[in-house]
Amino acid sequence: MKRFIFSIFHCSLIIFASAQVVEPSSPKAYRAAEKKINDLVHTKLEARFDYSKSYLYGKVWLTLKPHFYPTDSLLLDAKGMDIKQIAIVKAGKNIPLKFAYNGMEANIDLDKTYKANESYTVYIDYTAKPDEFQAKGSAAITDAKGLYFINPKGEDKNKPTQIWTQGETEGTSVYVPIIDRPNQKTTQEFFLTVPSKYVTLSNGKLMSQKNNTDGTRTDYWKMELPHAPYLFFIGVGDYAIIKDQYKGKEVSYYVEKEYASVARKIFGNTPEMMAFFSKALGVEYPWIKYSQIVGRDYVSGAMENTTATLHQESAQQDARQLTDENKWENTIAHELFHQWFGDLVTSESWSNLTVNESFANYSEYLWLEYKYGKDAADEHNYTEMGEYLGSKSERKELVRFYYSDKEDMFDAVSYNKGGNILNMLRKHVGDSAFFKALNLYLTTNKFKSAEAHQLRLAFEEITGNDLNWFWNQWYFGSGHPDLDIAYSYDNSKKQAKVIVQQKQEGDKIFRLPVFVDVYNGSNKMRYNVWAQNKVDTFFFPAASKPDLINFDAEKVLLAVTKENKSLDEYLFQYKNAHNYVDRREAVDAAVEKQDDQKAVDILMLALNDPYEGLRQHAIESLDLKKQNVKTLAEPVLANLAQNEKVRKVKAAAIAQLGEYEQAKYNNIYKAAVNDSSYTVSGNALEALFRVDPTRAFTEAKRLAAAPVKYKLAEVTGSILVANGDESGTEIITDYFKSLPFGQEKLDALQSIAFALSKTKSLQNLQKGVEALIEFRDKIPVNYKDQFGPIVPNILQGLQKAKDAAGQKDQSEYLKKIMGDLKPF
Ligand SMILES: [Zn+2]
């Protein structure tokens, strides 16, 4: 699964209530892997869907066998169902079995005691009622109803009717009785009867389609290789199916029809990813096909159902947005890599989720490195580490046998930190050993479940080295080193000295293999040292004071570091050390000291850095209030604003150039307003507005005649609003409404709050406020603490603004709405 970490701008209208961290009660229950009494072997399901009630009418045949010890009973997960009958199938006949059902589990008395490897088949006739199960559930399972009917009665004209399922963690058992645990695996046949106008997607291969006389069609999907129940998938809807292939296997993209023409621009790298990952792992893509489908109202990022990945609607980007970048590409890589790490070899329990999610997280690095270069990958790694360090979960172990809710495992430790750890491990053992060990782990454990120890054993087998220390430190231990690194030179001894102190809280001392590069001019010496004490002192021979000592020269350490480097050393580092993070550190050191000419020198170099991400970062970090920076940067920014090829960098340069408020650049802005990128166009319009508001208003009216989105929607709408044109409020409200919950929607809050504060129309205010309340209602449960106070704060700010403006009717309306707000 792909998760998200959101951030939000502070603005005058969005004032946070003091953020209270609510620690969940933490029962110290040991979270073992589920005991295996019976093993699933095969699952055959016949399903029909009732769109009026959001029910699934199911008949399922489960073939099982005792795992080892003989047994006369079977315990199935079956959540919130009506169970009509459970029977054992003998010679084609259903012989009813006794069972006890408590709404969550069915405890079945088998007809006799079965021995290991003696298989049997039970038949269950049932109705799944996911919406009613949800209504009965606690807050924690609000998003765990397994089967989702989206706009089932077609009441919302702006939303397609769809069905999709979400099994992880244990939601599959809401729509099919099963042993819903990650350490079970089963082959599968699904017969899905749906209205003929819809297409279906499920795991495995579409074997046949049969038209029925009642306007329905039955699609038969078959999965010949075993996988875990949480990876089951059913998707139904009105989709365009775009087909690619990889080595003769079907690769397909299910998108809403208006995105058919851009589906390949969004998903088209998938076959190349399959080839790259297959080769890197030495294990061919294991399944019969690979499909990806987009589901409405899917609040997580994406889900790696075997051969049938589900993405949230943010994956559907239009052509202009894709001009900026395909922001979904990392997610596409992430879910694909899960087809090996998660689907082929599956975490035996949620405690060991790292063997799924840390790999999927790291696959984003691997793909970026292969496709776009090491700088892009390192930037990703750096961002991921920052998110982990900024998260609340940094004190948790990667493999965790104690947690209050299994959903808590899907955090910045399992993902971000886990990916960082794999990157360190790769540097420590070397590329060849790293990928050979992954190959051994996959081939040894394929079609089975595994835990972190199996990974360690594979690495030890390949390298011949004991790695318990690494696993104990990073997988079974928590935290990260907090390093203070001091450099000095002793001229009499011709010796450079590096003192490394571990300053993290507590007694834990990390064992860290580290590369150290000592530079004298163009001459570089590399040393391999181990920091493994509270304080380590390293000496390096040097005929004169080194220009730079680069500790952790490969920049892979997962650590907080503090160094006493001078700007001279950072300038040298920027010019001579080759990694993204080397240059990034130099830029960030310079950003802090923009009064210093040496810092400005670093920033000016970085404006033309070979890597686009660093160019953008440098542009956005310029402090143009400093006259020296402003003067030196101006010609560079003007050049980038015109000639930069990468749209997000060009957009950043235009935004900064706009700060100069110089009419001489208006022609640059006027040209860029017509750029295909929403960001370039929006930023150019904003820059133009600062110098020539009349012309910008004319341009905004012209641009608003065609669909506008993202930055362009916000700027166009805001300029219209500022000119008293009510259509601006509508543009911003429509744009805000169209966004699913996610970063863009959070970013757009500022614009909608601005528009609503200015509107003179009560009707437009009402529409906007309704959109805000809908947003509030749809904040996923795990983000409620963080984002819950936003809308009430905006409403309060609006009401004050309306009072001040003497707009009594609007103020009264807002008061009433605030009084009616439902508590969370
Ligand atoms: Zn994932």
Residues whose N, C-alpha, C, O or C-beta is under 5 A from the ligand:
A	BS01	ZN	M1 K2 E357 A360
